[in-house]
């Protein structure tokens, strides 16, 4: 919140004090930043005023999930991270798309393995958990839409707290890990694609780009997950689909318990060029001739305080 509302100097001071509260930590920060007394006092008072105005954010209260069994997900998560790192670093859009698709396939397999393990142990111990993920300015609505797309494709649900700058993702621990990894990677790839070519872009173009990007990402990730589930169901037998359905129901129930009241935030992309480029960035192999003038999507939003 300090970086969001006050700027980078206040953000750095907040991080320093959070890491090591106390007068000595504050003194080291002031010396390291080479601040004079007036500047240090001004930044510190700004932080105090911000913190005093913030409401208490209640921590999500759900039963603690069981720790995944050793060997489940560790290697898979490392492979997913490696694939996404390659996707972020490559200069070839088609290669980035292929690497991201492979990562989602592994993510879906990772989730299926966790579901099968939970079912083998009765399923009750593997309860949903929560994770708060930052959604930064600018275009935070479009970024929250992207996070929702990644969460939905990986058997999680996301609720955006716009005024606090984060979204709460509800899901099983194995799924939460890969959602955060994939979301971060896709943001990096979207930012690179957005800044490729022309350096000057309008606000409508940028927002339309990100909304369209999120919409296409949702389609691709959902298709990859469904294909992996169908293949796993043929190989595993009739017990897999009920196990996955039970986990989906547990996540929905947990989300309703935590957020009994949510509102829908609608987003519209108004720039046709931004729409087309965003969709192209999400899927280079499929270009559309007809570009709709607007795109609307919705995300669940925690109501603002009155």
ROMI-967750 format. One record per residue (C-alpha): x, y, z; residue number from 1; residue in three letters. Coordinates in steps of 0.1 Angstrom, whole numbers, plus 2048, in hexadecimal, padded with zeros to 3 digits. Layout:
N
+-----+-----+-----+-----+-----+
!  px !  py !  pz !   n ! res !
+-----+-----+-----+-----+-----+
!   X !   Y !   Z ! NUM ! Ala !
...
+-----+-----+-----+-----+-----+
***
This chain:
306
+-----+-----+-----+-----+-----+
!  px !  py !  pz !   n ! res !
+-----+-----+-----+-----+-----+
! 800 ! 800 ! 800 !   1 ! Unk !
! 81D ! 818 ! 807 !   2 ! Unk !
! 82A ! 814 ! 7E4 !   3 ! Unk !
! 807 ! 816 ! 7D5 !   4 ! Unk !
! 7FC ! 835 ! 7E7 !   5 ! Unk !
! 81C ! 848 ! 7F0 !   6 ! Unk !
! 838 ! 83F ! 7D8 !   7 ! Unk !
! 858 ! 82C ! 7D7 !   8 ! Unk !
! 86C ! 83D ! 7F4 !   9 ! Unk !
! 84F ! 836 ! 80C !  10 ! Unk !
! 84D ! 813 ! 7FE !  11 ! Unk !
! 872 ! 80C ! 805 !  12 ! Unk !
! 86E ! 81A ! 829 !  13 ! Unk !
! 850 ! 804 ! 82F !  14 ! Unk !
! 862 ! 7E5 ! 823 !  15 ! Unk !
! 880 ! 7ED ! 839 !  16 ! Unk !
! 86B ! 7F2 ! 858 !  17 ! Unk !
! 856 ! 7D3 ! 851 !  18 ! Unk !
! 876 ! 7BE ! 84E !  19 ! Unk !
! 885 ! 7CC ! 86F !  20 ! Unk !
! 86E ! 7E2 ! 883 !  21 ! Unk !
! 87F ! 7FB ! 89B !  22 ! Unk !
! 893 ! 81B ! 89D !  23 ! Unk !
! 8B3 ! 80B ! 893 !  24 ! Unk !
! 8A4 ! 7FE ! 873 !  25 ! Unk !
! 896 ! 820 ! 86B !  26 ! Unk !
! 8B8 ! 830 ! 871 !  27 ! Unk !
! 8C9 ! 818 ! 85A !  28 ! Unk !
! 8AF ! 81F ! 83F !  29 ! Unk !
! 8B3 ! 844 ! 842 !  30 ! Unk !
! 8D9 ! 841 ! 840 !  31 ! Unk !
! 8D7 ! 829 ! 822 !  32 ! Unk !
! 8BF ! 840 ! 810 !  33 ! Unk !
! 8D4 ! 85F ! 81A !  34 ! Unk !
! 8B5 ! 872 ! 826 !  35 ! Unk !
! 8B7 ! 891 ! 83A !  36 ! Unk !
! 8A2 ! 894 ! 85A !  37 ! Unk !
! 886 ! 8A7 ! 84A !  38 ! Unk !
! 882 ! 88E ! 82D !  39 ! Unk !
! 884 ! 870 ! 844 !  40 ! Unk !
! 86A ! 87F ! 85C !  41 ! Unk !
! 853 ! 888 ! 83F !  42 ! Unk !
! 854 ! 865 ! 830 !  43 ! Unk !
! 84F ! 855 ! 852 !  44 ! Unk !
! 831 ! 86B ! 85B !  45 ! Unk !
! 822 ! 863 ! 839 !  46 ! Unk !
! 825 ! 83E ! 840 !  47 ! Unk !
! 815 ! 843 ! 862 !  48 ! Unk !
! 7F8 ! 857 ! 854 !  49 ! Unk !
! 7F2 ! 83C ! 839 !  50 ! Unk !
! 7F3 ! 820 ! 852 !  51 ! Unk !
! 7DB ! 832 ! 86A !  52 ! Unk !
! 7C2 ! 837 ! 84E !  53 ! Unk !
! 7C2 ! 812 ! 843 !  54 ! Unk !
! 7A7 ! 7FB ! 850 !  55 ! Unk !
! 7AE ! 7DA ! 860 !  56 ! Unk !
! 7B0 ! 7BF ! 846 !  57 ! Unk !
! 7A2 ! 79F ! 855 !  58 ! Unk !
! 7B8 ! 781 ! 84E !  59 ! Unk !
! 7A7 ! 765 ! 83A !  60 ! Unk !
! 79C ! 74A ! 853 !  61 ! Unk !
! 79B ! 728 ! 844 !  62 ! Unk !
! 7A7 ! 706 ! 852 !  63 ! Unk !
! 7CC ! 702 ! 84B !  64 ! Unk !
! 7D2 ! 6EB ! 82D !  65 ! Unk !
! 7E7 ! 6CC ! 831 !  66 ! Unk !
! 80B ! 6CF ! 825 !  67 ! Unk !
! 80F ! 6BE ! 803 !  68 ! Unk !
! 820 ! 69C ! 805 !  69 ! Unk !
! 845 ! 69E ! 7FE !  70 ! Unk !
! 84D ! 699 ! 7D9 !  71 ! Unk !
! 82A ! 6A6 ! 7CE !  72 ! Unk !
! 82F ! 6C6 ! 7BA !  73 ! Unk !
! 852 ! 6CF ! 7C3 !  74 ! Unk !
! 863 ! 6C4 ! 7A3 !  75 ! Unk !
! 844 ! 6CE ! 78F !  76 ! Unk !
! 844 ! 6F1 ! 79D !  77 ! Unk !
! 869 ! 6F4 ! 795 !  78 ! Unk !
! 863 ! 6EA ! 771 !  79 ! Unk !
! 846 ! 702 ! 76E !  80 ! Unk !
! 85C ! 71F ! 77B !  81 ! Unk !
! 877 ! 716 ! 762 !  82 ! Unk !
! 85F ! 715 ! 745 !  83 ! Unk !
! 850 ! 737 ! 74E !  84 ! Unk !
! 872 ! 746 ! 753 !  85 ! Unk !
! 87B ! 73B ! 730 !  86 ! Unk !
! 85A ! 74A ! 723 !  87 ! Unk !
! 862 ! 76B ! 734 !  88 ! Unk !
! 886 ! 76D ! 726 !  89 ! Unk !
! 881 ! 762 ! 702 !  90 ! Unk !
! 87E ! 77C ! 6E6 !  91 ! Unk !
! 867 ! 766 ! 6D1 !  92 ! Unk !
! 842 ! 769 ! 6D8 !  93 ! Unk !
! 839 ! 747 ! 6CA !  94 ! Unk !
! 853 ! 736 ! 6E1 !  95 ! Unk !
! 846 ! 749 ! 6FF !  96 ! Unk !
! 822 ! 73E ! 6F7 !  97 ! Unk !
! 82D ! 719 ! 6F3 !  98 ! Unk !
! 841 ! 71A ! 714 !  99 ! Unk !
! 824 ! 72A ! 727 ! 100 ! Unk !
! 80C ! 710 ! 718 ! 101 ! Unk !
! 823 ! 6F4 ! 724 ! 102 ! Unk !
! 825 ! 704 ! 746 ! 103 ! Unk !
! 7FF ! 704 ! 749 ! 104 ! Unk !
! 7FE ! 6DF ! 73F ! 105 ! Unk !
! 816 ! 6D7 ! 75B ! 106 ! Unk !
! 802 ! 6ED ! 773 ! 107 ! Unk !
! 7E2 ! 6DA ! 76B ! 108 ! Unk !
! 7F4 ! 6B9 ! 770 ! 109 ! Unk !
! 802 ! 6C6 ! 791 ! 110 ! Unk !
! 7DF ! 6CE ! 79C ! 111 ! Unk !
! 7D2 ! 6AC ! 791 ! 112 ! Unk !
! 7ED ! 69A ! 7A4 ! 113 ! Unk !
! 7E5 ! 6AE ! 7C4 ! 114 ! Unk !
! 7C0 ! 6A5 ! 7C0 ! 115 ! Unk !
! 7C8 ! 680 ! 7BC ! 116 ! Unk !
! 7DF ! 681 ! 7DB ! 117 ! Unk !
! 7C4 ! 693 ! 7F0 ! 118 ! Unk !
! 7AA ! 67A ! 7E5 ! 119 ! Unk !
! 7C0 ! 65D ! 7EE ! 120 ! Unk !
! 7C3 ! 66B ! 811 ! 121 ! Unk !
! 79E ! 672 ! 815 ! 122 ! Unk !
! 79E ! 695 ! 807 ! 123 ! Unk !
! 794 ! 6A6 ! 828 ! 124 ! Unk !
! 7B7 ! 6B2 ! 833 ! 125 ! Unk !
! 7BF ! 6C4 ! 813 ! 126 ! Unk !
! 7A9 ! 6E3 ! 81A ! 127 ! Unk !
! 7AA ! 703 ! 805 ! 128 ! Unk !
! 7C1 ! 71F ! 80F ! 129 ! Unk !
! 7C5 ! 743 ! 804 ! 130 ! Unk !
! 7E1 ! 759 ! 7F6 ! 131 ! Unk !
! 7E1 ! 77E ! 7F1 ! 132 ! Unk !
! 7F1 ! 78A ! 7D1 ! 133 ! Unk !
! 7F9 ! 7AE ! 7C9 ! 134 ! Unk !
! 7E8 ! 7BE ! 7AC ! 135 ! Unk !
! 7FB ! 7DE ! 7A4 ! 136 ! Unk !
! 7F2 ! 7FE ! 791 ! 137 ! Unk !
! 7EE ! 807 ! 776 ! 138 ! Unk !
! 7D2 ! 7F4 ! 765 ! 139 ! Unk !
! 7CC ! 7E0 ! 784 ! 140 ! Unk !
! 7A9 ! 7D5 ! 779 ! 141 ! Unk !
! 7B8 ! 7C4 ! 75A ! 142 ! Unk !
! 7D3 ! 7B4 ! 76F ! 143 ! Unk !
! 7B9 ! 7A7 ! 788 ! 144 ! Unk !
! 7A6 ! 799 ! 76A ! 145 ! Unk !
! 7C6 ! 786 ! 75F ! 146 ! Unk !
! 7CB ! 779 ! 782 ! 147 ! Unk !
! 7A7 ! 76D ! 783 ! 148 ! Unk !
! 7AC ! 75B ! 761 ! 149 ! Unk !
! 7CB ! 749 ! 76F ! 150 ! Unk !
! 7B9 ! 740 ! 78F ! 151 ! Unk !
! 79A ! 733 ! 77E ! 152 ! Unk !
! 7AF ! 71D ! 767 ! 153 ! Unk !
! 7C1 ! 70E ! 785 ! 154 ! Unk !
! 7A3 ! 706 ! 79B ! 155 ! Unk !
! 7A5 ! 725 ! 7B0 ! 156 ! Unk !
! 78F ! 744 ! 7B5 ! 157 ! Unk !
! 79B ! 768 ! 7B7 ! 158 ! Unk !
! 78B ! 785 ! 7C8 ! 159 ! Unk !
! 79A ! 7A8 ! 7C2 ! 160 ! Unk !
! 79C ! 7C1 ! 7DE ! 161 ! Unk !
! 7A1 ! 7E0 ! 7C8 ! 162 ! Unk !
! 7A6 ! 7F9 ! 7E3 ! 163 ! Unk !
! 7C2 ! 7E5 ! 7F4 ! 164 ! Unk !
! 7D5 ! 7DC ! 7D4 ! 165 ! Unk !
! 7D3 ! 7B6 ! 7D7 ! 166 ! Unk !
! 7BD ! 798 ! 7CE ! 167 ! Unk !
! 7B6 ! 77B ! 7E5 ! 168 ! Unk !
! 7B9 ! 759 ! 7D3 ! 169 ! Unk !
! 7A8 ! 73C ! 7E3 ! 170 ! Unk !
! 7B2 ! 719 ! 7D9 ! 171 ! Unk !
! 7C6 ! 6FA ! 7E4 ! 172 ! Unk !
! 7EA ! 700 ! 7EC ! 173 ! Unk !
! 7F8 ! 6EE ! 7CE ! 174 ! Unk !
! 7E3 ! 703 ! 7B7 ! 175 ! Unk !
! 7EA ! 724 ! 7C9 ! 176 ! Unk !
! 80F ! 720 ! 7C3 ! 177 ! Unk !
! 80C ! 71C ! 79E ! 178 ! Unk !
! 7F2 ! 738 ! 79A ! 179 ! Unk !
! 80A ! 751 ! 7A9 ! 180 ! Unk !
! 827 ! 745 ! 793 ! 181 ! Unk !
! 813 ! 745 ! 773 ! 182 ! Unk !
! 803 ! 767 ! 77A ! 183 ! Unk !
! 824 ! 778 ! 780 ! 184 ! Unk !
! 833 ! 769 ! 761 ! 185 ! Unk !
! 815 ! 773 ! 74B ! 186 ! Unk !
! 818 ! 797 ! 758 ! 187 ! Unk !
! 83C ! 798 ! 74E ! 188 ! Unk !
! 834 ! 78B ! 72B ! 189 ! Unk !
! 817 ! 7A3 ! 727 ! 190 ! Unk !
! 82C ! 7C0 ! 731 ! 191 ! Unk !
! 847 ! 7B7 ! 718 ! 192 ! Unk !
! 82E ! 7B2 ! 6FC ! 193 ! Unk !
! 81C ! 7D3 ! 704 ! 194 ! Unk !
! 83D ! 7E6 ! 701 ! 195 ! Unk !
! 848 ! 7D5 ! 6E1 ! 196 ! Unk !
! 847 ! 7EB ! 6C2 ! 197 ! Unk !
! 839 ! 80D ! 6C7 ! 198 ! Unk !
! 844 ! 81F ! 6E6 ! 199 ! Unk !
! 826 ! 836 ! 6E9 ! 200 ! Unk !
! 805 ! 826 ! 6F2 ! 201 ! Unk !
! 7E5 ! 835 ! 6FE ! 202 ! Unk !
! 7D5 ! 82C ! 71F ! 203 ! Unk !
! 7B7 ! 81C ! 70D ! 204 ! Unk !
! 7CF ! 807 ! 6F8 ! 205 ! Unk !
! 7E2 ! 7FA ! 716 ! 206 ! Unk !
! 7C3 ! 7F2 ! 729 ! 207 ! Unk !
! 7B2 ! 7E1 ! 70B ! 208 ! Unk !
! 7D2 ! 7CE ! 705 ! 209 ! Unk !
! 7D3 ! 7BF ! 728 ! 210 ! Unk !
! 7AE ! 7B7 ! 729 ! 211 ! Unk !
! 7B0 ! 7A5 ! 708 ! 212 ! Unk !
! 7D0 ! 794 ! 713 ! 213 ! Unk !
! 7BE ! 787 ! 733 ! 214 ! Unk !
! 7A0 ! 77B ! 71F ! 215 ! Unk !
! 7B5 ! 767 ! 707 ! 216 ! Unk !
! 7CB ! 759 ! 723 ! 217 ! Unk !
! 7AB ! 74D ! 734 ! 218 ! Unk !
! 7A1 ! 73A ! 715 ! 219 ! Unk !
! 7C3 ! 72A ! 710 ! 220 ! Unk !
! 7C9 ! 720 ! 734 ! 221 ! Unk !
! 7A6 ! 712 ! 738 ! 222 ! Unk !
! 7AA ! 6FE ! 718 ! 223 ! Unk !
! 7CC ! 6F0 ! 723 ! 224 ! Unk !
! 7BE ! 6E6 ! 746 ! 225 ! Unk !
! 79F ! 6D6 ! 737 ! 226 ! Unk !
! 7B4 ! 6C1 ! 71F ! 227 ! Unk !
! 7CC ! 6B6 ! 73B ! 228 ! Unk !
! 7AE ! 6AC ! 751 ! 229 ! Unk !
! 79E ! 699 ! 735 ! 230 ! Unk !
! 7BE ! 685 ! 72E ! 231 ! Unk !
! 7C4 ! 67F ! 753 ! 232 ! Unk !
! 7A0 ! 673 ! 757 ! 233 ! Unk !
! 7A4 ! 659 ! 73C ! 234 ! Unk !
! 7C4 ! 64C ! 74C ! 235 ! Unk !
! 7B9 ! 64E ! 770 ! 236 ! Unk !
! 796 ! 640 ! 76E ! 237 ! Unk !
! 775 ! 64D ! 77C ! 238 ! Unk !
! 782 ! 659 ! 79E ! 239 ! Unk !
! 794 ! 678 ! 792 ! 240 ! Unk !
! 777 ! 68E ! 786 ! 241 ! Unk !
! 764 ! 68B ! 7A7 ! 242 ! Unk !
! 784 ! 694 ! 7BA ! 243 ! Unk !
! 789 ! 6B3 ! 7A5 ! 244 ! Unk !
! 765 ! 6BD ! 7A9 ! 245 ! Unk !
! 767 ! 6B9 ! 7CF ! 246 ! Unk !
! 786 ! 6D0 ! 7CF ! 247 ! Unk !
! 774 ! 6EA ! 7B9 ! 248 ! Unk !
! 756 ! 6EA ! 7D1 ! 249 ! Unk !
! 76C ! 6EE ! 7EF ! 250 ! Unk !
! 77D ! 70C ! 7DF ! 251 ! Unk !
! 75B ! 71C ! 7D6 ! 252 ! Unk !
! 74E ! 716 ! 7FA ! 253 ! Unk !
! 76D ! 725 ! 809 ! 254 ! Unk !
! 76B ! 744 ! 7F3 ! 255 ! Unk !
! 747 ! 74A ! 7FC ! 256 ! Unk !
! 750 ! 746 ! 821 ! 257 ! Unk !
! 76C ! 760 ! 81E ! 258 ! Unk !
! 75A ! 777 ! 807 ! 259 ! Unk !
! 734 ! 775 ! 80C ! 260 ! Unk !
! 72F ! 796 ! 7FA ! 261 ! Unk !
! 741 ! 79E ! 7D9 ! 262 ! Unk !
! 739 ! 7B4 ! 7BC ! 263 ! Unk !
! 741 ! 7B0 ! 797 ! 264 ! Unk !
! 759 ! 7C9 ! 787 ! 265 ! Unk !
! 754 ! 7CC ! 761 ! 266 ! Unk !
! 771 ! 7D6 ! 74B ! 267 ! Unk !
! 76F ! 7E2 ! 727 ! 268 ! Unk !
! 78B ! 7E5 ! 70D ! 269 ! Unk !
! 783 ! 802 ! 6F6 ! 270 ! Unk !
! 7A1 ! 802 ! 6DF ! 271 ! Unk !
! 79F ! 7E8 ! 6C1 ! 272 ! Unk !
! 7C5 ! 7E9 ! 6BB ! 273 ! Unk !
! 7CB ! 7E2 ! 6E0 ! 274 ! Unk !
! 7B2 ! 7C6 ! 6DF ! 275 ! Unk !
! 7C2 ! 7B6 ! 6C1 ! 276 ! Unk !
! 7E6 ! 7B9 ! 6CE ! 277 ! Unk !
! 7DD ! 7AC ! 6F0 ! 278 ! Unk !
! 7CD ! 78D ! 6E1 ! 279 ! Unk !
! 7EA ! 788 ! 6CA ! 280 ! Unk !
! 802 ! 78B ! 6E7 ! 281 ! Unk !
! 7EF ! 76F ! 6F9 ! 282 ! Unk !
! 7ED ! 759 ! 6DB ! 283 ! Unk !
! 805 ! 761 ! 6BE ! 284 ! Unk !
! 7F9 ! 744 ! 6A9 ! 285 ! Unk !
! 7D5 ! 750 ! 6A6 ! 286 ! Unk !
! 7CE ! 773 ! 697 ! 287 ! Unk !
! 7AA ! 77F ! 693 ! 288 ! Unk !
! 79F ! 794 ! 676 ! 289 ! Unk !
! 780 ! 7A2 ! 688 ! 290 ! Unk !
! 788 ! 7B5 ! 6A7 ! 291 ! Unk !
! 76B ! 7BF ! 6BD ! 292 ! Unk !
! 76A ! 7E4 ! 6C7 ! 293 ! Unk !
! 765 ! 7DC ! 6EC ! 294 ! Unk !
! 76B ! 7BF ! 703 ! 295 ! Unk !
! 75B ! 7BB ! 725 ! 296 ! Unk !
! 766 ! 7A4 ! 741 ! 297 ! Unk !
! 75D ! 7A2 ! 765 ! 298 ! Unk !
! 770 ! 79A ! 785 ! 299 ! Unk !
! 764 ! 795 ! 7A8 ! 300 ! Unk !
! 76D ! 7B2 ! 7BE ! 301 ! Unk !
! 76B ! 7B6 ! 7E3 ! 302 ! Unk !
! 754 ! 7D4 ! 7EA ! 303 ! Unk !
! 765 ! 7F4 ! 7F3 ! 304 ! Unk !
! 761 ! 801 ! 816 ! 305 ! Unk !
! 747 ! 81D ! 818 ! 306 ! Unk !
+-----+-----+-----+-----+-----+
***
